[in-house]
Amino acid sequence: MQMNLGEHLRLTLYGTSHGPSVGAIIEGIPKGLIVDFVALRQAMASRRPGGRYASKRREEDHVEFLSGVTDGCTTGEAVELSIANQDAKSKDYSFLPNHPRPGHQDMVMHKRMKGDADLRGGGSSSARLTAPLVAAAALVAPLLKLHGVQFEAHVGAIGAIQAGPMHDQPPRWATEACKEMRCRDPTAAEAMVECVEAHRMNLNSVGSQVDLTIQNVPFGLGEPWFDGLEPALARAMMAIPAARGVVFGRGFEAVSMTGKEHNDAWGGTPDHPELLGEKPDGVLAGLATGSPICCSVAFKPPSSIAAEQHTLNLETGAIEPLVVKGRHDPVLGPRAVSVVEAMATLVLTDLALRGGFIDA
């Protein structure tokens, strides 16, 4: 089974949630890129579980470079990075594979691998593998920073609670609730805390949405059709565990709009054209227009909940009660913020290398 992303910058994930480590092999990184170890540690800290409303699994998430980096600088060869799993508790999954969890990959992976899959903690489908993904993005991030490209995401919704537009909010994270919920809107963040706590106390979980804005993307970056900015980003975002939908710009609002309402006129100058309007499209025909790219990713409620559920037992052939023990998140959005930013960084870096915006 392949777990690859990208064409010029090609990332391959490996490992399982409860194996010795998770990691990534990244091909296509130019020679001479200096590793920003401070930024790398900050990126890993932003993804790491913790806080009142996250899994209590504690991992150091120290990134070890096994190849492709010498004296803090890339060599031009494939980079392999590894992150040890230090706090896995496999006994929490003693019910597997006989009693697959609702909403998880247990059943389909068990059947696909003819009983040989490591299902503990989600196995190779676990969100644990977002750790090397975030590390890989932190490694290549300086390539786009040279062009002034900026990525920022926050939790735009949890349940029925919607945050205000990100650009109207104070800098991240203005309050403790903003920090816990990874939401820039202080008022919405307080309500989100109450919402998540209510579901957690009810042994349940709740869905969420992460909003992303990408600014200063070089004009024309992207490819037509299947490797356009939006198709490439959508494919990557939908690969994040528990993602259930992706929209760009005005999204489904466009259904009720007319052409006159939706079309953005060109302004600026012949040398520096720019789209006019309140929320112009950041992408047209797969290519960057110079306007901000706005994307939202929907995440389902976490499937592992402490409430009793009834599901098929493969050993007995009967539908039986199952209580999932262990350490699980009641909501995914706060932890997904750094992952959404990382996915976007990897996709745009790949497209920039392919299009000649970055010297290979």
KOLVOTOR-877230 format. One line per field, with one value per residue (C-alpha): residue in three letters; x, y, z; residue number from 1. Coordinates in steps of 0.2 Angstrom, whole numbers, plus 5000, padded with zeros to 4 digits. Layout:
BEGIN
type	ALA;...
c1	X;...
c2	Y;...
c3	Z;...
seq	NUM;...
END
This chain:
BEGIN
type	MET;GLN;MET;ASN;LEU;GLY;GLU;HIS;LEU;ARG;LEU;THR;LEU;TYR;GLY;THR;SER;HIS;GLY;PRO;SER;VAL;GLY;ALA;ILE;ILE;GLU;GLY;ILE;PRO;LYS;GLY;LEU;ILE;VAL;ASP;PHE;VAL;ALA;LEU;ARG;GLN;ALA;MET;ALA;SER;ARG;ARG;PRO;GLY;GLY;ARG;TYR;ALA;SER;LYS;ARG;ARG;GLU;GLU;ASP;HIS;VAL;GLU;PHE;LEU;SER;GLY;VAL;THR;ASP;GLY;CYS;THR;THR;GLY;GLU;ALA;VAL;GLU;LEU;SER;ILE;ALA;ASN;GLN;ASP;ALA;LYS;SER;LYS;ASP;TYR;SER;PHE;LEU;PRO;ASN;HIS;PRO;ARG;PRO;GLY;HIS;GLN;ASP;MET;VAL;MET;HIS;LYS;ARG;MET;LYS;GLY;ASP;ALA;ASP;LEU;ARG;GLY;GLY;GLY;SER;SER;SER;ALA;ARG;LEU;THR;ALA;PRO;LEU;VAL;ALA;ALA;ALA;ALA;LEU;VAL;ALA;PRO;LEU;LEU;LYS;LEU;HIS;GLY;VAL;GLN;PHE;GLU;ALA;HIS;VAL;GLY;ALA;ILE;GLY;ALA;ILE;GLN;ALA;GLY;PRO;MET;HIS;ASP;GLN;PRO;PRO;ARG;TRP;ALA;THR;GLU;ALA;CYS;LYS;GLU;MET;ARG;CYS;ARG;ASP;PRO;THR;ALA;ALA;GLU;ALA;MET;VAL;GLU;CYS;VAL;GLU;ALA;HIS;ARG;MET;ASN;LEU;ASN;SER;VAL;GLY;SER;GLN;VAL;ASP;LEU;THR;ILE;GLN;ASN;VAL;PRO;PHE;GLY;LEU;GLY;GLU;PRO;TRP;PHE;ASP;GLY;LEU;GLU;PRO;ALA;LEU;ALA;ARG;ALA;MET;MET;ALA;ILE;PRO;ALA;ALA;ARG;GLY;VAL;VAL;PHE;GLY;ARG;GLY;PHE;GLU;ALA;VAL;SER;MET;THR;GLY;LYS;GLU;HIS;ASN;ASP;ALA;TRP;GLY;GLY;THR;PRO;ASP;HIS;PRO;GLU;LEU;LEU;GLY;GLU;LYS;PRO;ASP;GLY;VAL;LEU;ALA;GLY;LEU;ALA;THR;GLY;SER;PRO;ILE;CYS;CYS;SER;VAL;ALA;PHE;LYS;PRO;PRO;SER;SER;ILE;ALA;ALA;GLU;GLN;HIS;THR;LEU;ASN;LEU;GLU;THR;GLY;ALA;ILE;GLU;PRO;LEU;VAL;VAL;LYS;GLY;ARG;HIS;ASP;PRO;VAL;LEU;GLY;PRO;ARG;ALA;VAL;SER;VAL;VAL;GLU;ALA;MET;ALA;THR;LEU;VAL;LEU;THR;ASP;LEU;ALA;LEU;ARG;GLY;GLY;PHE;ILE;ASP;ALA
c1	5000;5007;5006;5014;5011;5018;5027;5043;5043;5038;5034;5031;5024;5028;5025;5010;5003;5009;5025;5042;5042;5033;5042;5044;5055;5055;5063;5066;5072;5085;5103;5109;5093;5097;5086;5078;5078;5069;5055;5054;5052;5039;5029;5030;5024;5009;5003;5007;4993;4989;4978;4961;4952;4965;4972;4983;4995;5012;5025;5042;5041;5060;5064;5079;5086;5092;5098;5099;5104;5122;5128;5111;5110;5101;5113;5101;5098;5082;5078;5072;5066;5060;5050;5049;5033;5036;5019;5008;4997;4993;4983;4969;4966;4964;4947;4955;4953;4938;4927;4930;4926;4912;4918;4936;4947;4947;4935;4940;4959;4957;4949;4960;4976;4968;4970;4988;4986;4992;4976;4981;4978;4973;4988;4995;4979;4982;4983;5000;5007;5003;5019;5031;5020;5021;5040;5042;5032;5043;5059;5054;5044;5059;5058;5041;5045;5058;5043;5033;5020;5011;4999;4988;4974;4962;4947;4932;4918;4915;4897;4885;4897;4905;4920;4920;4931;4949;4955;4944;4951;4966;4982;4984;4981;4973;4966;4968;4952;4959;4974;4965;4953;4966;4953;4957;4939;4939;4920;4918;4933;4924;4908;4918;4926;4909;4902;4917;4916;4898;4901;4916;4906;4892;4905;4903;4913;4909;4913;4924;4930;4947;4949;4965;4971;4986;4993;5006;5006;5016;5004;5001;5008;4999;4995;4979;4967;4971;4986;4978;4980;4963;4962;4980;4975;4958;4967;4979;4967;4955;4969;4970;4962;4943;4942;4925;4924;4934;4928;4937;4932;4913;4911;4893;4887;4891;4876;4864;4874;4873;4887;4887;4888;4901;4913;4928;4934;4952;4960;4977;4989;4994;5011;5002;4984;4974;4956;4943;4929;4926;4931;4940;4945;4963;4963;4957;4959;4971;4982;4985;4978;4987;4972;4972;4967;4953;4950;4939;4941;4927;4932;4920;4917;4931;4925;4933;4921;4918;4900;4894;4891;4884;4893;4898;4909;4919;4922;4904;4895;4883;4881;4887;4891;4908;4916;4932;4945;4961;4965;4956;4951;4933;4936;4949;4949;4962;4975;4971;4976;4994;4991;4981;4995;5008;4998;4996;5015;5019;5007;5012;5031;5029;5019;5032;5046;5037;5033;5050;5046;5059;5076;5077
c2	5000;5017;5033;5046;5064;5076;5074;5084;5086;5068;5063;5045;5042;5026;5018;5014;5022;5009;5003;5009;5025;5035;5044;5051;5050;5067;5067;5082;5094;5106;5105;5118;5121;5125;5116;5128;5118;5131;5132;5113;5111;5125;5115;5099;5108;5115;5098;5088;5081;5089;5101;5098;5094;5083;5065;5063;5053;5061;5061;5070;5071;5073;5073;5063;5065;5048;5053;5068;5081;5084;5098;5105;5107;5096;5087;5085;5067;5060;5065;5052;5058;5047;5051;5038;5032;5033;5033;5020;5009;4994;4985;4998;4989;4971;4970;4971;4963;4954;4969;4983;5000;5010;5024;5017;5008;4993;4982;4987;4986;4970;4962;4971;4964;4947;4949;4954;4973;4982;4990;4997;5015;5016;5008;5016;5026;5034;5053;5049;5049;5068;5071;5067;5076;5092;5089;5088;5104;5113;5107;5114;5129;5141;5138;5147;5160;5167;5172;5179;5165;5165;5151;5153;5142;5142;5133;5141;5130;5117;5110;5124;5137;5148;5159;5176;5179;5176;5193;5202;5194;5198;5189;5171;5166;5181;5171;5154;5148;5154;5144;5128;5128;5135;5149;5167;5173;5175;5175;5160;5151;5153;5145;5131;5126;5125;5115;5102;5100;5096;5083;5076;5074;5065;5053;5059;5069;5083;5089;5104;5115;5122;5138;5141;5157;5157;5174;5181;5166;5170;5175;5160;5146;5130;5118;5116;5102;5088;5097;5114;5122;5118;5100;5097;5105;5096;5079;5083;5089;5075;5063;5070;5057;5061;5075;5075;5090;5104;5120;5135;5153;5156;5137;5131;5149;5150;5139;5153;5166;5173;5176;5194;5192;5179;5186;5196;5210;5213;5229;5235;5238;5227;5223;5220;5214;5211;5205;5217;5213;5209;5190;5187;5170;5165;5152;5152;5137;5130;5145;5158;5175;5184;5186;5176;5158;5153;5135;5126;5108;5099;5085;5072;5069;5058;5040;5033;5039;5032;5029;5011;5007;4991;4984;4967;4955;4945;4931;4928;4934;4944;4963;4966;4981;4989;5003;5010;5014;5024;5042;5051;5068;5074;5086;5086;5104;5111;5098;5098;5117;5113;5098;5109;5122;5108;5100;5117;5120;5103;5105;5123;5119;5104;5115;5129;5117;5110;5127;5134;5147;5139;5133;5114
c3	5000;4995;5005;4994;4990;4977;4961;4961;4980;4984;5002;5008;5025;5035;5052;5063;5078;5090;5081;5086;5076;5062;5048;5031;5016;5006;4989;4978;4992;4984;4990;5003;5012;5030;5043;5055;5070;5081;5068;5067;5086;5086;5072;5082;5098;5089;5083;5099;5109;5126;5135;5143;5126;5118;5119;5134;5124;5128;5114;5114;5095;5093;5074;5069;5052;5046;5029;5017;5030;5035;5047;5047;5029;5015;5003;4989;4992;4999;5017;5029;5046;5060;5076;5090;5097;5116;5124;5115;5126;5116;5129;5126;5110;5116;5108;5091;5078;5084;5088;5075;5081;5072;5061;5061;5048;5058;5048;5031;5034;5043;5028;5015;5024;5027;5045;5045;5049;5064;5070;5086;5088;5070;5063;5047;5045;5062;5064;5073;5055;5054;5065;5051;5039;5050;5052;5033;5030;5043;5034;5017;5023;5020;5002;5000;5014;5002;4991;5006;5005;5022;5028;5043;5049;5064;5070;5061;5068;5081;5081;5078;5084;5070;5072;5064;5048;5053;5046;5058;5074;5085;5083;5088;5102;5112;5126;5135;5126;5109;5113;5118;5103;5091;5086;5083;5088;5108;5109;5098;5107;5124;5117;5109;5125;5133;5118;5118;5137;5136;5123;5133;5149;5139;5133;5116;5102;5090;5073;5068;5054;5050;5040;5030;5021;5010;5005;4993;4982;4966;4951;4940;4952;4949;4935;4924;4927;4939;4947;4949;4965;4971;4965;4973;4989;4990;4987;5001;5013;5011;5015;5033;5044;5048;5034;5026;5015;5007;5000;4992;4991;4991;4990;4989;4991;4972;4969;4973;4964;4947;4935;4938;4957;4956;4943;4949;4938;4934;4940;4944;4929;4914;4923;4940;4937;4953;4956;4963;4974;4992;4992;4975;4970;4974;4960;4942;4931;4944;4944;4957;4954;4967;4979;4995;4994;5006;5010;5024;5029;5038;5051;5057;5076;5082;5081;5097;5111;5128;5126;5124;5105;5097;5083;5075;5084;5071;5083;5089;5073;5084;5086;5104;5115;5114;5125;5118;5131;5130;5126;5113;5107;5109;5094;5080;5074;5086;5083;5064;5062;5061;5049;5037;5037;5034;5020;5011;5013;5005;4990;4986;4988;4976;4963;4965;4961;4946;4939;4941;4955;4966;4959;4961
seq	1;2;3;4;5;6;7;8;9;10;11;12;13;14;15;16;17;18;19;20;21;22;23;24;25;26;27;28;29;30;31;32;33;34;35;36;37;38;39;40;41;42;43;44;45;46;47;48;49;50;51;52;53;54;55;56;57;58;59;60;61;62;63;64;65;66;67;68;69;70;71;72;73;74;75;76;77;78;79;80;81;82;83;84;85;86;87;88;89;90;91;92;93;94;95;96;97;98;99;100;101;102;103;104;105;106;107;108;109;110;111;112;113;114;115;116;117;118;119;120;121;122;123;124;125;126;127;128;129;130;131;132;133;134;135;136;137;138;139;140;141;142;143;144;145;146;147;148;149;150;151;152;153;154;155;156;157;158;159;160;161;162;163;164;165;166;167;168;169;170;171;172;173;174;175;176;177;178;179;180;181;182;183;184;185;186;187;188;189;190;191;192;193;194;195;196;197;198;199;200;201;202;203;204;205;206;207;208;209;210;211;212;213;214;215;216;217;218;219;220;221;222;223;224;225;226;227;228;229;230;231;232;233;234;235;236;237;238;239;240;241;242;243;244;245;246;247;248;249;250;251;252;253;254;255;256;257;258;259;260;261;262;263;264;265;266;267;268;269;270;271;272;273;274;275;276;277;278;279;280;281;282;283;284;285;286;287;288;289;290;291;292;293;294;295;296;297;298;299;300;301;302;303;304;305;306;307;308;309;310;311;312;313;314;315;316;317;318;319;320;321;322;323;324;325;326;327;328;329;330;331;332;333;334;335;336;337;338;339;340;341;342;343;344;345;346;347;348;349;350;351;352;353;354;355;356;357;358;359;360
END
